[in-house]
Amino acid sequence: MWGRADRAIKLLGRNIPSVLRLTEGVDLKISRRLCIKPQQDLQPKGRSASGVPGYKPTEWDRRFLLWAGHFKKPEDIPETVSLDTVRAAKTTLRVKFSYVMIALTIVGCIIMVIRGKEAMKRHESLTKINLEKKAQWKAEGASAKP
């Protein structure tokens, strides 16, 4: 039985991922080309005055640096900054944005609870509204038929 399987694997060897091959001596490294984000836009583009490799921030990077609090004014941002500074600013903004989204979610939940309680006081419910719509449609359908 295994002889047939081995023969099939040898015939289809190119089409079977290396992780699934049963033959000996096969390198089981997994290709991670699709898992890595391209780093083209974050490549260092020059050197600062001190000779340390730097990154020339784009207009959006400058805004991120300001919003994250790394610099007080746009004039304070140098021509080249370290790539770690830009990444730290983006990480800070991600965290701040997630906090804002958490707060908005909590506020939205509280508002929905309040509106639901008010609707219950008025004796409104989705079931009652749906039944009324269906009764209205049924009445319109009955009146439309001769």
N, C-alpha and C positions, 0 to 999 in steps of 0.2 A: 504494500500500500504506500509506504513512504517513497518507494522508488518512483512511482507515478507523480507524487507531489514534488519530488526533487526535480524531475524532468520538466514538469510544468513551470516550476519556478525558474529553471534555467532558460526556458523558452520565453517566459514573460519577464525575465529579470530586470530589464530596463524600465518596465512600467510599474514595478512594485517598489514602494518607498523603501529606503535602506533600513528603516526600523523594522520592517516586516520580513525581510529576507532571512532565510534559514541557513544560507550557505556560510561556510567558515571564511574568516579573513575579511569580512566586510566591515568597513568603517561605519560605526553606528552614530556618527555625529549627525545631529539634526541641523538642517539649514535654517537659520533664523533671519534670513534676508527680509522676510515680510514682517517680522516683529519689530524691526528697528526703524525708528522715525528718521527721516533724512535730516541731517544737521547742516544743510546748505546755508540756511539763513542765519545760523549762529556761528559761522566760521570767523575767526579773528581776521580783521581786515587791515590792520596796521599795527604800528608800535607807538606807544606813548612816548613822551619826552624822556622818560627814564630808561627807555629801551625795552620795557616789559611789553610783551604782546598785548594788544588792546583790541577792543571791539568798537567800531563806530556805530553808535546807536541810531536806529531809524527814528522817525518822528513819533511813532507809536511807542517805541522803547523809551523815548524821552518822557512821554506822558506817563508811562508806567512807573518810571523812576520818581516822578513828581508825586503821583497819587500814592505810591507806597511809602513816601516820606524819606526817601534816600537823599533828596535834595530839596531845598526850600523854594528856589526860583529856577525858571528855565535857563537863566544866564549862568547859574552855578554848575550846570552839567558840563563837564569837559568834552573835548572833541572825541576822545577815546576813553572808554571805561572798561573795567574787566568784565569778562563774560559771566563770572560768578555774581557780580553785582546785578546784572540784568536778570539773571535767573532768580536771584533772591527776591528782586522786586516783583517778578511775575508770580512767584510762589506766595509772597505776602498778599498780593491782590487776589489770588485764588482763594486763600483762606478768608480774607475779608468778604469776598463775594459769597462764599459758602455760608458765612455767618449771617449775611443779609438774607439769603434765601431761606435759612432756617427760621429767622425771625418772621419773614413774610408768611411762611407756611403756618407757623403757630398763630399769627394774627388772623390768617384766613380761616383756620379751624375754629377759633373763638367766634369769629363773625358768623360762620355757618351754624354753630351751636345756638347762638343768640337768635338768629333768624328762624331756626327750626322751632325753638321754644315759642317765639311769637306766633308762628304759623299754627302751632298746636293750640294756643289760646284762642285763635280765630276759628278753630275746628277745621283747618285746612290740612289735607294730606295728599300725597301723590296718588294714592289709590282713589280717593274721592274725586280728584281732578280728572284722572283717566276715565273713571266710570261716567262722569258728566260729559266728557268729550265723545265717548263711544255712544252714549244715549243721544247726543245731538247729531252725530253722524248717522245713526240709525233712523232718526226722525227725518233728517234731510233726504236720506235714501228712500224712505217710505213715501215721502211727499213727491219725490221726483218720478216715481213709478206711477203710470196711469191706472 
